[in-house]
């Protein structure tokens, strides 16, 4: 993604709906999708070098605040986007899973970088070969390390998912089955 593109400020697009003089009407689902999409609160679970790239993403040059995500949360209960950045040792796995479980629904997960996505260059006995072995992942950001533009691209992908997610998705048996496949009740 070109830097000029990333740096271009914009306003949230209006969802589909009916417009007329002095009114605009849309569905509740679209209004909720718009609000959620533009107010994601990330929990940065940064364990190594990819975390530094995330710090740059928060800085003035890339400025994640433009996408409504400047409010980082270090409490799982006050965040809805888990961003895992860095090598996750197997010993750290249960801690990461606990953080995920403590987050309230609806919640989304990005695996940032090769280590979080697949273990990266650390194909060893002690490193988790991808966080999707213990928690469900929505978006993977490739790279070692990924540049801030790539991290922003991952956030934009998550925003797409959030905007179009049906309100009842988390109540569906398929979602229940997904969590059960990770031994999450
Ligand atoms: S993917 Fe590369 S840059 Fe990111 S944590 Fe792993 S080794 Fe570091």
Backbone and ligand atoms as CSV (ligand in chain L), in Angstrom:
chain,resi,resn,atom,element,x,y,z
A,1,UNK,N,N,0.847,-1.189,0.000
A,1,UNK,CA,C,0.000,0.000,0.000
A,1,UNK,C,C,0.887,1.245,0.000
A,2,UNK,N,N,0.612,2.182,-0.897
A,2,UNK,CA,C,1.446,3.378,-0.994
A,2,UNK,C,C,1.237,4.253,0.234
A,3,UNK,N,N,2.334,4.953,0.650
A,3,UNK,CA,C,2.262,5.779,1.849
A,3,UNK,C,C,1.224,6.882,1.684
A,4,UNK,N,N,1.166,7.478,0.432
A,4,UNK,CA,C,0.216,8.579,0.221
A,4,UNK,C,C,-1.206,8.099,0.503
A,5,UNK,N,N,-1.456,6.836,0.069
A,5,UNK,CA,C,-2.793,6.271,0.264
A,5,UNK,C,C,-3.107,6.117,1.744
A,6,UNK,N,N,-2.094,5.574,2.470
A,6,UNK,CA,C,-2.280,5.309,3.890
A,6,UNK,C,C,-2.503,6.614,4.645
A,7,UNK,N,N,-1.773,7.669,4.237
A,7,UNK,CA,C,-1.832,8.918,4.983
A,7,UNK,C,C,-3.041,9.776,4.649
A,8,UNK,N,N,-3.798,9.355,3.653
A,8,UNK,CA,C,-4.923,10.186,3.248
A,8,UNK,C,C,-6.036,10.152,4.301
A,9,UNK,N,N,-6.347,11.292,4.889
A,9,UNK,CA,C,-7.421,11.268,5.882
A,9,UNK,C,C,-8.779,11.139,5.208
A,10,UNK,N,N,-9.740,10.656,5.918
A,10,UNK,CA,C,-11.064,10.519,5.318
A,10,UNK,C,C,-12.119,10.488,6.395
A,11,UNK,N,N,-13.359,10.479,5.988
A,11,UNK,CA,C,-14.426,10.342,6.973
A,11,UNK,C,C,-15.143,9.025,6.713
A,12,UNK,N,N,-15.814,8.538,7.720
A,12,UNK,CA,C,-16.482,7.247,7.591
A,12,UNK,C,C,-17.553,7.318,6.506
A,13,UNK,N,N,-17.582,6.253,5.702
A,13,UNK,CA,C,-18.595,6.217,4.635
A,13,UNK,C,C,-19.968,5.901,5.210
A,14,UNK,N,N,-20.955,6.508,4.643
A,14,UNK,CA,C,-22.327,6.281,5.087
A,14,UNK,C,C,-22.766,4.870,4.667
A,15,UNK,N,N,-23.452,4.133,5.533
A,15,UNK,CA,C,-23.942,2.822,5.091
A,15,UNK,C,C,-25.095,2.995,4.094
A,16,UNK,N,N,-25.473,1.879,3.462
A,16,UNK,CA,C,-26.608,1.943,2.536
A,16,UNK,C,C,-27.875,2.307,3.309
A,17,UNK,N,N,-28.743,3.033,2.690
A,17,UNK,CA,C,-29.985,3.394,3.370
A,17,UNK,C,C,-30.827,4.315,2.502
A,18,UNK,N,N,-31.880,4.824,3.102
A,18,UNK,CA,C,-32.776,5.730,2.388
A,18,UNK,C,C,-32.486,7.159,2.815
A,19,UNK,N,N,-32.326,8.025,1.827
A,19,UNK,CA,C,-32.104,9.428,2.184
A,19,UNK,C,C,-33.217,10.277,1.586
A,20,UNK,N,N,-33.463,11.379,2.223
A,20,UNK,CA,C,-34.457,12.335,1.736
A,20,UNK,C,C,-34.170,13.656,2.389
A,21,UNK,N,N,-34.980,14.656,2.121
A,21,UNK,CA,C,-34.729,15.953,2.737
A,21,UNK,C,C,-34.861,15.867,4.256
A,22,UNK,N,N,-33.737,16.030,4.931
A,22,UNK,CA,C,-33.755,16.064,6.402
A,22,UNK,C,C,-33.779,14.715,7.073
A,23,UNK,N,N,-33.634,13.623,6.331
A,23,UNK,CA,C,-33.593,12.331,7.023
A,23,UNK,C,C,-32.714,11.320,6.309
A,24,UNK,N,N,-32.261,10.366,7.089
A,24,UNK,CA,C,-31.508,9.229,6.565
A,24,UNK,C,C,-31.925,8.016,7.381
A,25,UNK,N,N,-32.291,6.941,6.714
A,25,UNK,CA,C,-32.705,5.737,7.447
A,25,UNK,C,C,-31.907,4.535,6.954
A,26,UNK,N,N,-31.469,3.716,7.901
A,26,UNK,CA,C,-30.753,2.489,7.539
A,26,UNK,C,C,-31.130,1.408,8.548
A,27,UNK,N,N,-30.564,0.220,8.384
A,27,UNK,CA,C,-30.915,-0.851,9.327
A,27,UNK,C,C,-30.040,-0.747,10.575
A,28,UNK,N,N,-30.524,-1.323,11.658
A,28,UNK,CA,C,-29.758,-1.315,12.916
A,28,UNK,C,C,-28.410,-1.999,12.706
A,29,UNK,N,N,-28.440,-3.109,11.955
A,29,UNK,CA,C,-27.209,-3.878,11.724
A,29,UNK,C,C,-26.137,-3.020,11.064
A,30,UNK,N,N,-26.541,-2.227,10.081
A,30,UNK,CA,C,-25.563,-1.387,9.376
A,30,UNK,C,C,-25.055,-0.258,10.276
A,31,UNK,N,N,-25.941,0.307,11.094
A,31,UNK,CA,C,-25.525,1.388,11.997
A,31,UNK,C,C,-24.547,0.854,13.045
A,32,UNK,N,N,-24.845,-0.337,13.581
A,32,UNK,CA,C,-23.949,-0.929,14.579
A,32,UNK,C,C,-22.607,-1.280,13.925
A,33,UNK,N,N,-22.668,-1.827,12.708
A,33,UNK,CA,C,-21.445,-2.180,11.983
A,33,UNK,C,C,-20.569,-0.954,11.772
A,34,UNK,N,N,-21.181,0.163,11.414
A,34,UNK,CA,C,-20.440,1.408,11.178
A,34,UNK,C,C,-19.769,1.882,12.470
A,35,UNK,N,N,-20.513,1.828,13.570
A,35,UNK,CA,C,-19.972,2.302,14.853
A,35,UNK,C,C,-18.837,1.393,15.326
A,36,UNK,N,N,-19.055,0.093,15.237
A,36,UNK,CA,C,-18.026,-0.845,15.710
A,36,UNK,C,C,-16.751,-0.733,14.872
A,37,UNK,N,N,-16.964,-0.635,13.569
A,37,UNK,CA,C,-15.833,-0.585,12.640
A,37,UNK,C,C,-14.896,0.585,12.940
A,38,UNK,N,N,-15.480,1.708,13.309
A,38,UNK,CA,C,-14.677,2.917,13.482
A,38,UNK,C,C,-14.321,3.218,14.934
A,39,UNK,N,N,-14.493,2.222,15.797
A,39,UNK,CA,C,-14.131,2.457,17.202
A,39,UNK,C,C,-13.512,1.202,17.810
A,40,UNK,N,N,-12.657,0.539,17.040
A,40,UNK,CA,C,-12.012,-0.673,17.564
A,40,UNK,C,C,-10.974,-0.280,18.610
A,41,UNK,N,N,-10.976,-0.973,19.727
A,41,UNK,CA,C,-10.002,-0.715,20.788
A,41,UNK,C,C,-9.027,-1.887,20.826
A,42,UNK,N,N,-7.799,-1.681,20.348
A,42,UNK,CA,C,-6.854,-2.803,20.302
A,42,UNK,C,C,-6.203,-3.095,21.657
A,43,UNK,N,N,-5.954,-4.375,21.876
A,43,UNK,CA,C,-5.120,-4.793,23.003
A,43,UNK,C,C,-3.820,-5.294,22.380
A,44,UNK,N,N,-2.733,-4.539,22.521
A,44,UNK,CA,C,-1.476,-4.972,21.898
A,44,UNK,C,C,-0.772,-6.019,22.760
A,45,UNK,N,N,-0.760,-7.250,22.285
A,45,UNK,CA,C,-0.050,-8.328,22.985
A,45,UNK,C,C,1.294,-8.467,22.266
A,46,UNK,N,N,2.228,-7.608,22.641
A,46,UNK,CA,C,3.500,-7.523,21.904
A,46,UNK,C,C,4.608,-8.169,22.709
A,47,UNK,N,N,5.247,-9.170,22.104
A,47,UNK,CA,C,6.303,-9.870,22.838
A,47,UNK,C,C,7.691,-9.623,22.256
A,48,UNK,N,N,7.767,-9.184,21.013
A,48,UNK,CA,C,9.108,-8.918,20.467
A,48,UNK,C,C,9.057,-7.923,19.314
A,49,UNK,N,N,9.976,-8.084,18.354
A,49,UNK,CA,C,10.252,-7.020,17.370
A,49,UNK,C,C,9.023,-6.474,16.638
A,50,UNK,N,N,8.033,-7.298,16.319
A,50,UNK,CA,C,6.851,-6.799,15.614
A,50,UNK,C,C,6.147,-5.712,16.427
A,51,UNK,N,N,6.299,-5.788,17.743
A,51,UNK,CA,C,5.695,-4.781,18.616
A,51,UNK,C,C,6.270,-3.396,18.338
A,52,UNK,N,N,7.544,-3.350,17.963
A,52,UNK,CA,C,8.193,-2.057,17.670
A,52,UNK,C,C,7.546,-1.444,16.423
A,53,UNK,N,N,7.250,-2.300,15.441
A,53,UNK,CA,C,6.583,-1.788,14.235
A,53,UNK,C,C,5.205,-1.236,14.598
A,54,UNK,N,N,4.563,-1.885,15.554
A,54,UNK,CA,C,3.252,-1.392,15.979
A,54,UNK,C,C,3.388,-0.018,16.642
A,55,UNK,N,N,4.467,0.163,17.407
A,55,UNK,CA,C,4.685,1.478,18.037
A,55,UNK,C,C,4.790,2.541,16.967
A,56,UNK,N,N,5.489,2.202,15.859
A,56,UNK,CA,C,5.604,3.163,14.743
A,56,UNK,C,C,4.224,3.421,14.142
A,57,UNK,N,N,3.395,2.375,14.091
A,57,UNK,CA,C,2.043,2.524,13.524
A,57,UNK,C,C,1.210,3.493,14.357
A,58,UNK,N,N,1.497,3.548,15.659
A,58,UNK,CA,C,0.761,4.460,16.533
A,58,UNK,C,C,1.316,5.885,16.480
A,59,UNK,N,N,2.533,6.028,15.941
A,59,UNK,CA,C,3.190,7.341,15.921
A,59,UNK,C,C,2.552,8.296,14.923
A,60,UNK,N,N,3.072,9.522,14.902
A,60,UNK,CA,C,2.421,10.576,14.116
A,60,UNK,C,C,2.474,10.329,12.604
A,61,UNK,N,N,3.499,9.623,12.114
A,61,UNK,CA,C,3.594,9.416,10.661
A,61,UNK,C,C,2.468,8.544,10.135
A,62,UNK,N,N,2.186,7.471,10.860
A,62,UNK,CA,C,1.149,6.536,10.387
A,62,UNK,C,C,-0.190,6.756,11.098
A,63,UNK,N,N,-0.121,7.096,12.359
A,63,UNK,CA,C,-1.270,7.605,13.120
A,63,UNK,C,C,-2.532,6.727,13.034
A,64,UNK,N,N,-2.498,5.644,13.780
A,64,UNK,CA,C,-3.640,4.715,13.773
A,64,UNK,C,C,-4.940,5.379,14.244
A,65,UNK,N,N,-4.801,6.520,14.895
A,65,UNK,CA,C,-5.994,7.242,15.383
A,65,UNK,C,C,-6.929,7.607,14.242
A,66,UNK,N,N,-6.381,7.722,13.025
A,66,UNK,CA,C,-7.240,8.077,11.878
A,66,UNK,C,C,-8.308,7.023,11.635
A,67,UNK,N,N,-8.072,5.815,12.160
A,67,UNK,CA,C,-9.039,4.738,11.935
A,67,UNK,C,C,-9.859,4.448,13.190
A,68,UNK,N,N,-9.788,5.349,14.144
A,68,UNK,CA,C,-10.581,5.200,15.368
A,68,UNK,C,C,-9.993,4.226,16.369
A,69,UNK,N,N,-8.723,3.869,16.191
A,69,UNK,CA,C,-8.132,2.838,17.058
A,69,UNK,C,C,-6.977,3.361,17.903
A,70,UNK,N,N,-7.021,4.639,18.264
A,70,UNK,CA,C,-5.902,5.173,19.042
A,70,UNK,C,C,-5.983,4.812,20.517
A,71,UNK,N,N,-7.155,4.320,20.934
A,71,UNK,CA,C,-7.326,4.035,22.355
A,71,UNK,C,C,-6.896,2.588,22.615
A,72,UNK,N,N,-5.630,2.420,23.007
A,72,UNK,CA,C,-5.161,1.067,23.310
A,72,UNK,C,C,-5.665,0.682,24.694
A,73,UNK,N,N,-5.907,-0.610,24.842
A,73,UNK,CA,C,-6.344,-1.075,26.145
A,73,UNK,C,C,-5.422,-2.184,26.612
A,74,UNK,N,N,-4.985,-2.076,27.860
A,74,UNK,CA,C,-4.181,-3.153,28.408
A,74,UNK,C,C,-5.017,-4.000,29.363
A,75,UNK,N,N,-6.314,-3.755,29.317
A,75,UNK,CA,C,-7.246,-4.610,30.049
A,75,UNK,C,C,-8.089,-5.366,29.025
A,76,UNK,N,N,-8.075,-6.700,29.090
A,76,UNK,CA,C,-8.852,-7.473,28.100
A,76,UNK,C,C,-10.332,-7.125,28.124
A,77,UNK,N,N,-10.830,-6.666,29.269
A,77,UNK,CA,C,-12.264,-6.413,29.383
A,77,UNK,C,C,-12.681,-5.107,28.712
A,78,UNK,N,N,-11.709,-4.303,28.333
A,78,UNK,CA,C,-12.051,-3.033,27.693
A,78,UNK,C,C,-11.410,-2.940,26.317
A,79,UNK,N,N,-11.373,-4.063,25.610
A,79,UNK,CA,C,-10.813,-4.039,24.260
A,79,UNK,C,C,-11.575,-5.055,23.419
A,80,UNK,N,N,-11.582,-4.826,22.125
A,80,UNK,CA,C,-12.294,-5.779,21.262
A,80,UNK,C,C,-11.445,-6.265,20.087
A,81,UNK,N,N,-10.184,-5.825,20.048
A,81,UNK,CA,C,-9.302,-6.295,18.980
A,81,UNK,C,C,-7.976,-6.738,19.584
A,82,UNK,N,N,-7.756,-8.052,19.577
A,82,UNK,CA,C,-6.499,-8.578,20.120
A,82,UNK,C,C,-5.463,-8.596,19.001
A,83,UNK,N,N,-4.376,-7.856,19.211
A,83,UNK,CA,C,-3.317,-7.826,18.198
A,83,UNK,C,C,-2.102,-8.543,18.783
A,84,UNK,N,N,-1.781,-9.699,18.214
A,84,UNK,CA,C,-0.666,-10.480,18.738
A,84,UNK,C,C,0.546,-10.220,17.858
A,85,UNK,N,N,1.597,-9.670,18.487
A,85,UNK,CA,C,2.756,-9.226,17.704
A,85,UNK,C,C,4.019,-9.773,18.328
A,86,UNK,N,N,4.617,-10.755,17.676
A,86,UNK,CA,C,5.871,-11.293,18.185
A,86,UNK,C,C,5.828,-12.790,18.378
A,87,UNK,N,N,6.965,-13.292,18.791
A,87,UNK,CA,C,7.122,-14.725,19.013
A,87,UNK,C,C,6.330,-15.125,20.264
A,88,UNK,N,N,5.541,-16.184,20.141
A,88,UNK,CA,C,4.805,-16.659,21.316
A,88,UNK,C,C,5.382,-18.018,21.717
A,89,UNK,N,N,6.073,-18.011,22.847
A,89,UNK,CA,C,6.628,-19.267,23.356
A,89,UNK,C,C,5.473,-20.145,23.835
A,90,UNK,N,N,5.674,-21.464,23.796
A,90,UNK,CA,C,4.590,-22.362,24.221
A,90,UNK,C,C,4.165,-22.075,25.657
A,91,UNK,N,N,5.129,-21.659,26.481
A,91,UNK,CA,C,4.801,-21.336,27.880
A,91,UNK,C,C,3.861,-20.134,27.953
A,92,UNK,N,N,3.937,-19.277,26.960
A,92,UNK,CA,C,3.112,-18.066,26.948
A,92,UNK,C,C,1.710,-18.359,26.426
A,93,UNK,N,N,1.555,-19.492,25.736
A,93,UNK,CA,C,0.280,-19.844,25.117
A,93,UNK,C,C,-0.927,-19.737,26.061
A,94,UNK,N,N,-0.878,-20.385,27.237
A,94,UNK,CA,C,-2.028,-20.321,28.145
A,94,UNK,C,C,-2.344,-18.891,28.583
A,95,UNK,N,N,-1.330,-18.051,28.697
A,95,UNK,CA,C,-1.557,-16.649,29.101
A,95,UNK,C,C,-2.319,-15.929,27.994
A,96,UNK,N,N,-1.874,-16.138,26.764
A,96,UNK,CA,C,-2.545,-15.502,25.614
A,96,UNK,C,C,-4.002,-15.971,25.528
A,97,UNK,N,N,-4.193,-17.259,25.725
A,97,UNK,CA,C,-5.555,-17.802,25.654
A,97,UNK,C,C,-6.438,-17.199,26.751
A,98,UNK,N,N,-5.866,-17.047,27.932
A,98,UNK,CA,C,-6.615,-16.467,29.047
A,98,UNK,C,C,-7.034,-15.024,28.723
A,99,UNK,N,N,-6.115,-14.277,28.123
A,99,UNK,CA,C,-6.414,-12.885,27.734
A,99,UNK,C,C,-7.572,-12.886,26.737
A,100,UNK,N,N,-7.511,-13.787,25.758
A,100,UNK,CA,C,-8.572,-13.875,24.745
A,100,UNK,C,C,-9.918,-14.187,25.408
A,101,UNK,N,N,-9.908,-15.154,26.312
A,101,UNK,CA,C,-11.162,-15.553,26.969
A,101,UNK,C,C,-11.746,-14.396,27.783
A,102,UNK,N,N,-10.875,-13.601,28.387
A,102,UNK,CA,C,-11.356,-12.492,29.229
A,102,UNK,C,C,-11.957,-11.346,28.416
A,103,UNK,N,N,-11.663,-11.300,27.130
A,103,UNK,CA,C,-12.227,-10.214,26.308
A,103,UNK,C,C,-13.716,-10.460,26.082
A,104,UNK,N,N,-14.476,-9.371,26.138
A,104,UNK,CA,C,-15.919,-9.503,25.940
A,104,UNK,C,C,-16.234,-9.651,24.455
A,105,UNK,N,N,-17.342,-10.295,24.154
A,105,UNK,CA,C,-17.809,-10.398,22.767
A,105,UNK,C,C,-18.494,-9.101,22.364
A,106,UNK,N,N,-18.457,-8.703,21.100
A,106,UNK,CA,C,-17.727,-9.362,20.022
A,106,UNK,C,C,-16.254,-8.957,20.045
A,107,UNK,N,N,-15.398,-9.894,19.640
A,107,UNK,CA,C,-13.960,-9.612,19.648
A,107,UNK,C,C,-13.332,-10.194,18.386
A,108,UNK,N,N,-12.228,-9.587,17.985
A,108,UNK,CA,C,-11.545,-10.010,16.772
A,108,UNK,C,C,-10.053,-10.151,17.074
A,109,UNK,N,N,-9.361,-10.919,16.215
A,109,UNK,CA,C,-7.936,-11.178,16.466
A,109,UNK,C,C,-7.126,-10.983,15.186
A,110,UNK,N,N,-5.994,-10.276,15.320
A,110,UNK,CA,C,-5.042,-10.179,14.202
A,110,UNK,C,C,-3.733,-10.811,14.646
A,111,UNK,N,N,-3.190,-11.696,13.802
A,111,UNK,CA,C,-1.848,-12.231,14.024
A,111,UNK,C,C,-0.907,-11.364,13.201
A,112,UNK,N,N,-0.106,-10.561,13.886
A,112,UNK,CA,C,0.774,-9.625,13.174
A,112,UNK,C,C,2.170,-10.234,13.033
A,113,UNK,N,N,2.583,-10.454,11.793
A,113,UNK,CA,C,3.932,-10.943,11.526
A,113,UNK,C,C,4.021,-12.455,11.459
A,114,UNK,N,N,5.172,-12.893,10.931
A,114,UNK,CA,C,5.381,-14.321,10.693
A,114,UNK,C,C,5.347,-15.135,11.979
A,115,UNK,N,N,5.921,-14.605,13.065
A,115,UNK,CA,C,5.980,-15.385,14.315
A,115,UNK,C,C,4.588,-15.694,14.845
A,116,UNK,N,N,3.756,-14.656,14.949
A,116,UNK,CA,C,2.399,-14.879,15.484
A,116,UNK,C,C,1.581,-15.744,14.530
A,117,UNK,N,N,1.826,-15.599,13.225
A,117,UNK,CA,C,1.033,-16.335,12.240
A,117,UNK,C,C,1.438,-17.796,12.129
A,118,UNK,N,N,2.752,-18.056,12.229
A,118,UNK,CA,C,3.199,-19.434,11.944
A,118,UNK,C,C,4.434,-19.870,12.738
A,119,UNK,N,N,4.870,-19.073,13.663
A,119,UNK,CA,C,6.115,-19.403,14.371
A,119,UNK,C,C,7.312,-18.733,13.721
A,120,UNK,N,N,7.134,-18.304,12.469
A,120,UNK,CA,C,8.207,-17.594,11.754
A,120,UNK,C,C,9.458,-18.435,11.622
A,121,UNK,N,N,10.596,-17.773,11.836
A,121,UNK,CA,C,11.864,-18.495,11.662
A,121,UNK,C,C,12.144,-19.434,12.842
A,122,UNK,N,N,11.321,-19.357,13.888
A,122,UNK,CA,C,11.607,-20.145,15.089
A,122,UNK,C,C,10.878,-21.482,15.065
A,123,UNK,N,N,11.368,-22.356,14.190
A,123,UNK,CA,C,10.768,-23.690,14.084
A,123,UNK,C,C,11.435,-24.578,15.134
A,124,UNK,N,N,11.124,-24.285,16.399
A,124,UNK,CA,C,11.806,-24.978,17.496
A,124,UNK,C,C,10.789,-25.585,18.464
A,125,UNK,N,N,11.279,-26.399,19.357
A,125,UNK,CA,C,10.403,-27.092,20.317
A,125,UNK,C,C,9.675,-26.137,21.251
A,126,UNK,N,N,10.225,-24.932,21.443
A,126,UNK,CA,C,9.687,-24.055,22.488
A,126,UNK,C,C,8.715,-22.996,21.972
A,127,UNK,N,N,8.606,-22.874,20.642
A,127,UNK,CA,C,7.801,-21.775,20.091
A,127,UNK,C,C,6.508,-22.301,19.473
A,128,UNK,N,N,5.413,-21.611,19.800
A,128,UNK,CA,C,4.106,-21.958,19.239
A,128,UNK,C,C,4.138,-21.684,17.732
A,129,UNK,N,N,3.756,-22.673,16.943
A,129,UNK,CA,C,3.835,-22.518,15.481
A,129,UNK,C,C,2.558,-21.869,14.938
A,130,UNK,N,N,2.262,-20.711,15.469
A,130,UNK,CA,C,1.071,-19.970,15.034
A,130,UNK,C,C,0.055,-19.900,16.162
A,131,UNK,N,N,-0.479,-18.697,16.405
A,131,UNK,CA,C,-1.409,-18.562,17.528
A,131,UNK,C,C,-2.758,-19.211,17.234
A,132,UNK,N,N,-3.019,-19.524,15.936
A,132,UNK,CA,C,-4.302,-20.161,15.635
A,132,UNK,C,C,-4.344,-21.605,16.127
A,133,UNK,N,N,-3.258,-22.047,16.754
A,133,UNK,CA,C,-3.314,-23.368,17.405
A,133,UNK,C,C,-4.052,-23.288,18.736
A,134,UNK,N,N,-4.169,-22.061,19.268
A,134,UNK,CA,C,-4.843,-21.952,20.569
A,134,UNK,C,C,-6.044,-21.007,20.584
A,135,UNK,N,N,-6.083,-20.046,19.658
A,135,UNK,CA,C,-7.246,-19.142,19.592
A,135,UNK,C,C,-7.605,-18.887,18.118
A,136,UNK,N,N,-8.878,-18.575,17.837
A,136,UNK,CA,C,-9.245,-18.285,16.446
A,136,UNK,C,C,-8.666,-16.942,15.987
A,137,UNK,N,N,-8.213,-16.910,14.740
A,137,UNK,CA,C,-7.611,-15.685,14.187
A,137,UNK,C,C,-8.470,-15.204,13.012
A,138,UNK,N,N,-8.700,-13.904,12.934
A,138,UNK,CA,C,-9.504,-13.341,11.834
A,138,UNK,C,C,-8.647,-12.875,10.674
A,139,UNK,N,N,-7.523,-12.243,10.978
A,139,UNK,CA,C,-6.675,-11.702,9.897
A,139,UNK,C,C,-5.205,-11.988,10.223
A,140,UNK,N,N,-4.459,-12.386,9.190
A,140,UNK,CA,C,-3.017,-12.629,9.336
A,140,UNK,C,C,-2.276,-11.529,8.580
A,141,UNK,N,N,-1.276,-10.951,9.211
A,141,UNK,CA,C,-0.448,-9.944,8.519
A,141,UNK,C,C,0.917,-10.579,8.285
A,142,UNK,N,N,1.312,-10.759,7.015
A,142,UNK,CA,C,2.602,-11.399,6.755
A,142,UNK,C,C,3.763,-10.430,6.982
A,143,UNK,N,N,4.982,-10.992,7.018
A,143,UNK,CA,C,6.171,-10.141,7.094
A,143,UNK,C,C,6.982,-10.401,8.341
A,144,UNK,N,N,8.275,-10.102,8.234
A,144,UNK,CA,C,9.191,-10.292,9.363
A,144,UNK,C,C,10.221,-9.174,9.350
A,145,UNK,N,N,9.926,-8.038,9.904
A,145,UNK,CA,C,8.623,-7.647,10.444
A,145,UNK,C,C,7.747,-7.039,9.354
A,146,UNK,N,N,6.443,-7.005,9.574
A,146,UNK,CA,C,5.596,-6.263,8.639
A,146,UNK,C,C,5.810,-4.765,8.854
A,147,UNK,N,N,5.732,-4.006,7.767
A,147,UNK,CA,C,5.856,-2.544,7.911
A,147,UNK,C,C,4.540,-1.983,8.479
A,148,UNK,N,N,4.592,-0.771,9.024
A,148,UNK,CA,C,3.353,-0.181,9.551
A,148,UNK,C,C,2.225,-0.153,8.520
A,149,UNK,N,N,2.570,0.044,7.232
A,149,UNK,CA,C,1.514,0.037,6.204
A,149,UNK,C,C,0.785,-1.300,6.185
A,150,UNK,N,N,1.544,-2.390,6.393
A,150,UNK,CA,C,0.921,-3.716,6.392
A,150,UNK,C,C,0.033,-3.908,7.621
A,151,UNK,N,N,0.489,-3.365,8.749
A,151,UNK,CA,C,-0.329,-3.482,9.965
A,151,UNK,C,C,-1.633,-2.706,9.765
A,152,UNK,N,N,-1.526,-1.522,9.162
A,152,UNK,CA,C,-2.744,-0.735,8.891
A,152,UNK,C,C,-3.636,-1.489,7.918
A,153,UNK,N,N,-3.025,-2.134,6.931
A,153,UNK,CA,C,-3.808,-2.913,5.979
A,153,UNK,C,C,-4.575,-4.033,6.709
A,154,UNK,N,N,-3.924,-4.657,7.703
A,154,UNK,CA,C,-4.587,-5.692,8.505
A,154,UNK,C,C,-5.770,-5.110,9.270
A,155,UNK,N,N,-5.591,-3.917,9.824
A,155,UNK,CA,C,-6.691,-3.267,10.561
A,155,UNK,C,C,-7.842,-2.960,9.600
A,156,UNK,N,N,-7.511,-2.524,8.384
A,156,UNK,CA,C,-8.573,-2.225,7.408
A,156,UNK,C,C,-9.350,-3.494,7.052
A,157,UNK,N,N,-8.633,-4.615,6.970
A,157,UNK,CA,C,-9.315,-5.896,6.686
A,157,UNK,C,C,-10.266,-6.248,7.829
A,158,UNK,N,N,-9.774,-6.048,9.058
A,158,UNK,CA,C,-10.629,-6.314,10.226
A,158,UNK,C,C,-11.844,-5.396,10.181
A,159,UNK,N,N,-11.625,-4.147,9.816
A,159,UNK,CA,C,-12.762,-3.206,9.742
A,159,UNK,C,C,-13.816,-3.705,8.756
A,160,UNK,N,N,-13.359,-4.262,7.636
A,160,UNK,CA,C,-14.313,-4.824,6.658
A,160,UNK,C,C,-15.147,-5.935,7.297
A,161,UNK,N,N,-14.439,-6.828,8.021
A,161,UNK,CA,C,-15.155,-7.943,8.677
A,161,UNK,C,C,-16.153,-7.418,9.693
A,162,UNK,N,N,-15.698,-6.445,10.491
A,162,UNK,CA,C,-16.544,-5.903,11.557
A,162,UNK,C,C,-17.779,-5.230,10.973
A,163,UNK,N,N,-17.565,-4.469,9.918
A,163,UNK,CA,C,-18.676,-3.715,9.320
A,163,UNK,C,C,-19.779,-4.648,8.821
A,164,UNK,N,N,-19.373,-5.786,8.258
A,164,UNK,CA,C,-20.371,-6.653,7.624
A,164,UNK,C,C,-20.770,-7.862,8.482
A,165,UNK,N,N,-20.261,-7.907,9.716
A,165,UNK,CA,C,-20.604,-9.069,10.552
A,165,UNK,C,C,-22.078,-9.002,10.986
A,166,UNK,N,N,-22.844,-10.063,10.729
A,166,UNK,CA,C,-24.245,-10.060,11.176
A,166,UNK,C,C,-24.322,-9.940,12.697
A,167,UNK,N,N,-25.299,-9.209,13.177
A,167,UNK,CA,C,-25.429,-8.973,14.627
A,167,UNK,C,C,-25.552,-10.269,15.417
A,168,UNK,N,N,-26.149,-11.285,14.779
A,168,UNK,CA,C,-26.397,-12.527,15.520
A,168,UNK,C,C,-25.296,-13.576,15.317
A,169,UNK,N,N,-24.221,-13.204,14.623
A,169,UNK,CA,C,-23.198,-14.207,14.315
A,169,UNK,C,C,-22.693,-14.920,15.574
A,170,UNK,N,N,-22.477,-14.163,16.647
A,170,UNK,CA,C,-21.888,-14.747,17.863
A,170,UNK,C,C,-22.859,-15.661,18.605
A,171,UNK,N,N,-24.129,-15.630,18.166
A,171,UNK,CA,C,-25.124,-16.502,18.827
A,171,UNK,C,C,-25.361,-17.776,18.023
A,172,UNK,N,N,-24.726,-17.865,16.862
A,172,UNK,CA,C,-24.973,-19.009,15.983
A,172,UNK,C,C,-24.241,-20.260,16.465
A,173,UNK,N,N,-24.804,-21.445,16.184
A,173,UNK,CA,C,-24.131,-22.687,16.589
A,173,UNK,C,C,-22.751,-22.844,15.949
A,174,UNK,N,N,-22.576,-22.271,14.728
A,174,UNK,CA,C,-21.268,-22.376,14.062
A,174,UNK,C,C,-20.178,-21.681,14.888
A,175,UNK,N,N,-20.548,-20.539,15.487
A,175,UNK,CA,C,-19.560,-19.797,16.280
A,175,UNK,C,C,-19.243,-20.567,17.566
A,176,UNK,N,N,-20.285,-21.149,18.122
A,176,UNK,CA,C,-20.118,-21.974,19.312
A,176,UNK,C,C,-19.176,-23.142,19.010
A,177,UNK,N,N,-19.390,-23.760,17.841
A,177,UNK,CA,C,-18.561,-24.904,17.447
A,177,UNK,C,C,-17.106,-24.470,17.242
A,178,UNK,N,N,-16.934,-23.252,16.687
A,178,UNK,CA,C,-15.569,-22.740,16.477
A,178,UNK,C,C,-14.851,-22.613,17.823
A,179,UNK,N,N,-15.530,-22.019,18.799
A,179,UNK,CA,C,-14.908,-21.848,20.121
A,179,UNK,C,C,-14.644,-23.204,20.776
A,180,UNK,N,N,-15.599,-24.112,20.608
A,180,UNK,CA,C,-15.424,-25.447,21.220
A,180,UNK,C,C,-14.221,-26.167,20.613
A,181,UNK,N,N,-13.962,-25.920,19.310
A,181,UNK,CA,C,-12.814,-26.566,18.675
A,181,UNK,C,C,-11.498,-26.083,19.300
A,182,UNK,N,N,-11.550,-24.957,20.006
A,182,UNK,CA,C,-10.370,-24.449,20.722
A,182,UNK,C,C,-10.482,-24.711,22.232
A,183,UNK,N,N,-11.427,-25.571,22.598
A,183,UNK,CA,C,-11.695,-25.873,24.023
A,183,UNK,C,C,-11.997,-24.592,24.804
A,184,UNK,N,N,-12.754,-23.685,24.149
A,184,UNK,CA,C,-13.186,-22.467,24.846
A,184,UNK,C,C,-14.694,-22.572,25.007
A,185,UNK,N,N,-15.163,-22.522,26.229
A,185,UNK,CA,C,-16.602,-22.670,26.493
A,185,UNK,C,C,-17.268,-21.311,26.547
L,1,LIG,S1,S,7.999,-11.924,12.683
L,1,LIG,FE1,FE,10.148,-11.268,12.598
L,1,LIG,S2,S,10.079,-9.164,13.328
L,1,LIG,FE2,FE,8.147,-10.135,13.984
L,1,LIG,S3,S,8.547,-10.909,16.030
L,1,LIG,FE3,FE,9.014,-12.534,14.594
L,1,LIG,S4,S,11.219,-12.351,14.234
L,1,LIG,FE4,FE,10.522,-10.420,15.107
